[in-house]
């Protein structure tokens, strides 16, 4: 008997817990990413006042802000404005990896146990096996797909139980092109006709094409695996 076949009261409790987590994250996303209740410009000014420690302070602050759904392009552009395209890119990556790891950790703590209970023993074991084999590249692929909230995806990956090292390494690999793009655009904000701005736009176009290809391929693989599962389950 799998965990999903347990008492209805237990299932309802886990469903309620996951629903509350999702409602909280959705509310945070609206308030921060859409309503913009956080003054990013003011925070950037405070960080710049820390002097030589500003790059580390900005990376740590960006990690926390990213975990609360402040859009990554805004944080990366701020890094480019403060530190230039080279140092700024590394600062952006530091904030991005920190944010991804933080989100995955919190998602794991908040929702992993309930997700496993609802999936059941066999499905949870199959998911764990999939994550061990493809979790790293799932994170990398997600980072290439445009229009997907990195923070929300990281919370979801954490809830599914992806190891934190896979989340960190995958975010580093998958976020590097976009980190350069948005940081370089921030550094070029005063002259968008500069070669650096054109280079950033060209990289962005390549990343967008790769992201669309990744999403399409991922969907096809998912449909194929569903079809194989259906055939295997047919008597």
N, C-alpha and C positions, 0 to 999 in steps of 0.2 A: 504494500500500500504506500503510495507516495504522499508527500506532505500536502499536496493539493487536495487529497481525498480526506483530509482531517475534518475536525468539527467545523460547522458553518460559522460559529462565533469566532473561531480563530481566523478563518479566512476573511471575515468581515473586518476584523481588527487590522489585518495586514493591508487590506484594500483601503481602509480609511487612512492608515498611516501614509501610504503612498499618495493618496489623493491630497492629503494635507501638505505633503512635501511639494507636490506639483503645483498646488495653489499658491504656496509661499513663493516658490521660484518664479511663477508667472507674474505674481504681484510685484516682486522685486524687478523683474525684467521690464515691466511697464513703467514703474516709477523711475528707474535709473536710465534705461536705454531709450525710452520714448518720452516720458515727461521731463527727463533731465533734471532731477531734483538735486543732483550733486554738482557743485561748481568746480568743474575740472580746471578751468583757468586759474581760479583762486588757489587750488591745491598745487598746481604747477608753479605758481609764484612762490609759495611757501617752500617747496622743495628746492627751487633755484637758490633760495637764501641760505641753504645749508653749506654752500661753498664746495670744497673738494669732495665732500661726501655726497654731493648731489646725484651722481650716477647711481650709486648704490641705494640712496634714499628713494630716487624715482623708480628704480626697478622694484623695490619692495612695495612702494605705494601703488604702482601700476598692477602688481600682482593682487593686492587686496581689492583695488577698484575693479579689475577685470573679473574677479570672483563675484562682485556685486552687479555685474552686467554693464558696466561702463564699456561702450563700444571700443574694441581694440584699435581700429583705425585712428580714433581720437587720441588715444594714449600714445600710439606710435608716432603720430604727427607731432605731438607735444615733445616726445623724445628727440625728434629731428630738429625741432626749433631750438631746444635747449643745448643739445650736444653735437649737432651736425650729423651727417649721414653715416659716418663710420662708427664712432663711439655710440651714437644713437641707436644703430641697428642692434648692437650687442646689449644695450640697455633694454631695448624693446624685447629682445629674445629672453632676457632674464626675467622680465615681468611676465611674459607670456607663459614660460615654463612654470614659474612660480604659481601663476593663476590656475593653470591646468592641473597642477598637482594638488593645490588646495581644493579646487572644486571636486576632483575625483575622490579625495580623502573624505570630504564632507558628504558627498553622494554615497560613498560606501558605508559610512557610519549611519546615515539617515535611512537608506532604502535597501541596502544589499540583503539583509536578513529577510525582510518582507518579500523582496523579489524572489528569493530562493524558495521561500515557503509557498508562494503562489505558483511558481513554475513546477514544483515537485522535484523529487530526488533525481529522477532520470533526466529530465529536461535541464535541470541545473547542472548536472554532471556533463551533459553534452555541451552546454554553453561554456562551461569552464574549459573544456577541451578546445572549443573553437577559439576562445580568447587566448589560450596558450599558444595556439598555432598562428592566429591571424590578428590578435589584438593590437599589436604594435602598428601593423599596416592599416588596420581599420582607423586608428587615430590619425595616421598620416593622410589617408584618403579623405577623411572628414575635413581636415584643415585645408584641403584644396578645393572643397566644394563651396562656391560662393553663396551668400545669403543665409548660412547656417550659423546660429549663435555658438561660438566656441565654448563659452561658459556653460550654456545649457547642455551641449553635447558632452562636455567633461563631467557634469553632474550625472548625466545618464550613464556614461561609461563607468563612473564610480559605482553607481547603483547596481550595474550589471556585474561588478566585481573585477574590473580590469586591474591588473597589478599597477601600482603607482609608478614603477620604473618604466613600464610600457607607456603610460600616460605622459611622463616627462620626456622620454626620448622621442616618442611619436610627435609630441607638440613641438619639440625642437626641430625635428626634420621637416615636418609639414608646414611649420609657420615661418621658416626662414625666408622664402621668397616674398611673402606678404609683409613680413617685418621690414625687409629692405624697401619694398615699394612705398609703404605708408610713411616710413621714417624719412626716406629720400624726398617724398613729396612735402613733408613738413619742413625739411631743411631748405627746400626750394620755394617756399611759399611766397617769397618776395619776387621771384623771377621764375614763373612756370614755363618760360621759353628756354631755360637753361638745359644743356645736354643731360644733366642729372635727372631732370624732370621727365624728359623724353625717354630716357633709359628706364625709369621707374614705370612709366606708362606701358612701355613695351613688355616689361616683365609681367606687369599686371595682366596684360592681354594673354600672354602665354599661360599664366597660372589659371585664368578663367577658362581657357580651352581645356587645359589638363583637368580642371575641376569638373567640367561638364562631362568629359570622357570618363573620369573616375566614377561619377554618379551613375552614368549609364551602364558602365561595366558592373558596378556593384549591384544595380537593380537586376541585371541579367543573371548574375551569379545567384542572387537571392531567389529568383523565379526558378532557376534550374534546380537549386537545392530543394525548394518546395515540391517541385515536380518529382524529383527522385524520392523524397520522403513519402509522397502519396503513392508512388508505384510500389515502394518497399512495404507499405502498410496494407496494400491490397492483397487479399487472400489468393 
